[in-house]
Each structure stands twice: as C-alpha cells, then as structure tokens.
Amino acid sequence: MGKKCSRCSTRYCGPACQKKHWEEGGHDKLCKKIRKGGGAEQNYAENKCAESIAVAVAACATDTKGQTCYICTEAVHWKTKEGLVRMCVCRGTSGFAHVSCLAEQAKILFEEAEENNLDKNAPWGRWNVCGLCEQRYHSVVACALGWACWKTYLGRPETDEIRSMALGRLGIGLTSAKQYEDALSVQEAELNMERRLGASDNNMLAVQGNLASTYENLGHHELALQLKHDAYSGYLELYGEEHMYTLLAASNYTTALLRSKRFEEVKPLLRKAMPVARRVLGESHDLTDKMRANYAQTLYMDPDATLDDLREAVETLEDATRTSRRVFGGTHPTAVQIESNLAMAREFLRVRELGER
C-alpha cells in the first residue's frame, strides 16, 4: 500500500514521490482544495464527472438547440451552467434534461426508497434509464451519469452495497462510451471488492458479465466467452429461463459465440431463448430485437449457409430493423447495428444469388 497524504488522502507510491509532488508538482497549493472537496477520490470523481458532462453536452448540442430541461424547465442549469443532453429514445420535444438534474432526481428517488424500506430497483434504475421513455441512456450520456452516480455514493463505507453498485454503474457507463481500458480498471476493482466482501451470487454474476463484455471489446474473446458462459449458466440456475437477467445473459453469451464463429452452438440456444423473450419481454423490446439479429447473423455468417438461410436472414433483419427504428429511432446504437447487419446480409445474399445463376 502506497503512502497517503494525511490531509487530503492523495495516495503516492512512496515517500520520495510524495515529497517530489509537494515540492515540484504543486501539491502544496492543491492539498487544501482537494481536502475541502472531500478528499482525493471525491475530488477526482467530481472533476471527471464535470468533464464527462461537458463531452455529453457537446455531443447533444445539435439535438438540444432551443430546448429546455423537462425537470427544471431551464435551458442552462442554474448552478453548473451545463447545457442539455438526450441520448435515450425520446423524440420530438421530449426527454431533454441536464445530467445534473437527472442525477439529483435519481438520488432523491433512491433516498426516498431507502428511508421508506421500499423496493430499490426501480429508483436505482433511474441512474441509467430515462423516466419518460423508460429506455436506457447510451454512449457519452450514460458515461456522464455513471460518473455522477459514482461521485454521489463513493463516500459510503466500502462494505456498503450501494457503493459497489455505483462503481458498477460507472463501469457500464465507461463501456457505453467505448472507454474500454478505463472500464476494465473499474470493473476489475469492483470484482476484487465483491470477492473480498463475500458478495451474493447475483452480484458476482452481474460483475462478471459486465467484465466479460469489456474483455470482448478489448479483443480478449476466449476469456470473455468463458465468463459469459458462466454468467448465463449461473443466472439460469438462480432464476430460471424467464428472468430478465437470464435472457440478458443468454443474449450476451450468443454474441460471444458469434464472434468465435461457433454457429452450431448459437442456433439451438437462440431457438430456445427467442420464444421466451417474445413471451416475457414482448416483440418490441430491444433484447428481443438483438436476439433476432443475432440469429440472423448465425444464418448469413455460417459458411455452410444455404440460399434459403440467407433469405431468412434478410427477412428477419428487415423486420428487426423496422421494429428498432419504430421503437428507438434511427440513430440509436441498437438500430444502427441491426441496420448494418441487414446491409451485410443483403450483400451475402446478392453474391450467392449471382453465383447460382
């Protein structure tokens, strides 16, 4: 364990490093400010949150021009002076908000649930789900909310489950913004903490599943595949095939199998899971759409695919594209990915039909 500043808790690799930072790095001027802001970790989180909000506001600038926050009804936040964001599936004049307003709203709702011993899942979901369209925020807005969540709860004791959940929310937000290296550091720290504290099977599976997705995005496919298999098997044993967590884990596992081109393993799994997803979640749910898209991929990417397989893949993806556009809009990541798959499937079919003539 490295040496820590007794005043602001900034951690160093050793006494020499601390001395150098104090004399040459300006720590003597920063120390008081860091301590006043709650310590080194809190100060860092506050700064990263402000940075990520600025990135999110810039990314949403065109879409939010001339709009006002549906929570505070102002265009510019009264305290932070930040602009508006919207990266959910709200359309028209709905869903525009300040990240700080969304964070404050989520914090208040969760506090009310805690104080009244109510179910905490719904209010906790407001840290990443829009209260209007009830769909998840994505990309840099999800990242900004992840930092806002972490800075809100990091002061709780390490043994507090909410602190761990906030760290997990940060990891998911970083992944959504494609900051995979940072997400990996956060999720590995979260996993180590959960192991140390003896977390429940459900919590361990959730952390492992999120970590697996990050491994996959960084190109560690075999490691990701094993973790996703373990997560799916674990949720299936804990909750059965109809639970949302099991269906999500099944979808993630099929994605990993697809990347490894293990088509014969994907097909039976999806044939089993897709009807369950339709029955439990409905035809318009993004998870149902993703499963259908994954199934279509198994058809057109398989080297042994028949002409009928390719035609089925195109038809499936055309239908999935219509659904995703209607539900999420054309710019949502799910809709964009499915449309990209459709273009590829059509090209595979075109080449095969030319060859059959």
Order of alpha helices (4+ residues) and beta strands (2+ residues): beta-beta-alpha-alpha-alpha-alpha-alpha-alpha-alpha-alpha-alpha-alpha-alpha-alpha-alpha-alpha-alpha-alpha
